[in-house]
Amino acid sequence: MATIGVLAVGGALEASAAATGTVKTAGDPLNVRRAPTTSATAVRTVASGTAVTIDCQIEGSSVAGTYGTGTLWDYVPALGGYISDTYVYTGRDERIAPDCGVGSGSGQCAGACAAEGQYRSSDSHFLVYDTNSDGYSAVVAYWLKGGAGPFYVWNSGGEGTKVDKAVTVAHGSWVFYKVCVANYTTGKPDLKSCSDGLTDFAA
C-alpha cells in the first residue's frame, strides 16, 4: 500500500536507507511536477511500473490516486521533481522517507500566476521559471540567517524562460524564500500571489 499522508511519531524520519516504491497507475504515465502541487509544471512523465527511489516526502495539494486520496508527495531526484504518493506502491502504510529539506526546496506562486522557483543547495543557486504570459515577472524574494533581506532574483524574460542565478549563502546556513510575481523594479517591488515561505540550507 502507499503512504497516504500519515506522519511518523516524532516528526521526520531518519534518512538511514533509500526509500523505494513502484509507480502504479491505471496505465497512463504519471506527471512529475516541479513543485508538490497539481498546478505546477510537469517536467516529464514516468510510466506505470517504474521503480523509484524517494529522497524525501512533503505535504502538498490533495490528489485522488491509485491508493486513495492524500496530500503526501515524493521527491524523486532521478526524475527531477515530485510525484503524488497516492500513485506509489511502497508496501507500507506509514511514511517512508524524511521531510524534504536540503536541496529539494521548490515553490509556486499562489493562484492563477506563472512563477515557479527552486533553491539548489549544492551550489547555492536559485532557479526562477516563468511558465505563462500573465503580464508579470517571476521573482523569488529571499532572506538570510539573521533576517538580512529581502533580496530578489528576477526572471523578466517572459513565458517559457528560466533564470539560474548564484546567491551568497554561507555554508550550512539557511535561506528563507517565497515565489511571487511582480512588475520588475530596481526598488522594492509590490509582490503579488506569493507562495508560502520555504526554508532550505546551503550544503
PEPEBEL-V118943 format. One record per residue. N is the residue number from 1. RES is the residue in three letters. PSI is psi in degrees with one decimal (* if undefined). Layout:
BEGIN
n,res,psi
N,RES,PSI
N,RES,PSI
END
This chain:
BEGIN
n,res,psi
1,MET,155.4
2,ALA,158.7
3,THR,141.3
4,ILE,69.8
5,GLY,21.2
6,VAL,120.3
7,LEU,145.8
8,ALA,151.4
9,VAL,130.8
10,GLY,0.3
11,GLY,-135.8
12,ALA,149.0
13,LEU,157.7
14,GLU,137.4
15,ALA,60.2
16,SER,-25.8
17,ALA,153.1
18,ALA,134.3
19,ALA,137.2
20,THR,158.6
21,GLY,179.2
22,THR,129.0
23,VAL,128.8
24,LYS,113.0
25,THR,-179.1
26,ALA,-0.7
27,GLY,-29.8
28,ASP,151.0
29,PRO,152.8
30,LEU,135.4
31,ASN,136.5
32,VAL,123.2
33,ARG,152.4
34,ARG,-31.6
35,ALA,161.3
36,PRO,61.8
37,THR,147.9
38,THR,-16.4
39,SER,-7.4
40,ALA,156.2
41,THR,134.7
42,ALA,117.1
43,VAL,-19.6
44,ARG,-177.8
45,THR,161.7
46,VAL,138.1
47,ALA,148.1
48,SER,138.6
49,GLY,-6.2
50,THR,131.2
51,ALA,136.5
52,VAL,150.2
53,THR,120.7
54,ILE,119.9
55,ASP,-41.0
56,CYS,171.6
57,GLN,152.3
58,ILE,150.3
59,GLU,137.9
60,GLY,-148.7
61,SER,154.6
62,SER,137.9
63,VAL,136.7
64,ALA,112.3
65,GLY,-161.6
66,THR,-36.4
67,TYR,36.6
68,GLY,-163.8
69,THR,132.3
70,GLY,169.9
71,THR,6.6
72,LEU,135.1
73,TRP,148.7
74,ASP,130.3
75,TYR,119.9
76,VAL,99.3
77,PRO,-37.7
78,ALA,-23.9
79,LEU,-10.9
80,GLY,25.3
81,GLY,-157.8
82,TYR,145.6
83,ILE,148.2
84,SER,131.5
85,ASP,-15.9
86,THR,-7.1
87,TYR,15.0
88,VAL,122.3
89,TYR,122.2
90,THR,-11.9
91,GLY,2.7
92,ARG,151.6
93,ASP,-25.0
94,GLU,168.6
95,ARG,140.3
96,ILE,-2.9
97,ALA,158.9
98,PRO,167.4
99,ASP,143.4
100,CYS,138.5
101,GLY,-108.8
102,VAL,122.9
103,GLY,-4.8
104,SER,5.9
105,GLY,133.9
106,SER,153.8
107,GLY,166.9
108,GLN,140.1
109,CYS,156.1
110,ALA,137.0
111,GLY,-159.7
112,ALA,74.3
113,CYS,176.2
114,ALA,18.7
115,ALA,134.0
116,GLU,145.1
117,GLY,151.3
118,GLN,145.7
119,TYR,124.0
120,ARG,106.9
121,SER,-24.8
122,SER,-32.8
123,ASP,16.6
124,SER,62.9
125,HIS,143.4
126,PHE,135.3
127,LEU,123.2
128,VAL,123.0
129,TYR,141.9
130,ASP,110.7
131,THR,-15.7
132,ASN,162.9
133,SER,102.1
134,ASP,8.3
135,GLY,-0.9
136,TYR,159.8
137,SER,149.6
138,ALA,141.3
139,VAL,139.9
140,VAL,126.1
141,ALA,129.9
142,TYR,155.0
143,TRP,150.0
144,LEU,170.1
145,LYS,134.4
146,GLY,-7.3
147,GLY,3.3
148,ALA,134.2
149,GLY,-174.7
150,PRO,148.3
151,PHE,162.9
152,TYR,143.0
153,VAL,117.2
154,TRP,146.1
155,ASN,103.0
156,SER,20.1
157,GLY,-12.1
158,GLY,-179.9
159,GLU,132.2
160,GLY,10.5
161,THR,163.2
162,LYS,140.0
163,VAL,133.2
164,ASP,108.2
165,LYS,131.1
166,ALA,138.3
167,VAL,153.7
168,THR,107.8
169,VAL,125.5
170,ALA,144.3
171,HIS,126.9
172,GLY,0.0
173,SER,166.5
174,TRP,157.9
175,VAL,133.2
176,PHE,132.7
177,TYR,160.1
178,LYS,148.0
179,VAL,123.8
180,CYS,-180.0
181,VAL,154.7
182,ALA,165.2
183,ASN,131.7
184,TYR,137.3
185,THR,152.6
186,THR,-8.7
187,GLY,-154.8
188,LYS,116.9
189,PRO,158.0
190,ASP,94.3
191,LEU,136.4
192,LYS,151.7
193,SER,43.1
194,CYS,145.4
195,SER,169.5
196,ASP,155.6
197,GLY,142.6
198,LEU,145.4
199,THR,132.8
200,ASP,175.1
201,PHE,145.9
202,ALA,121.9
203,ALA,*
END
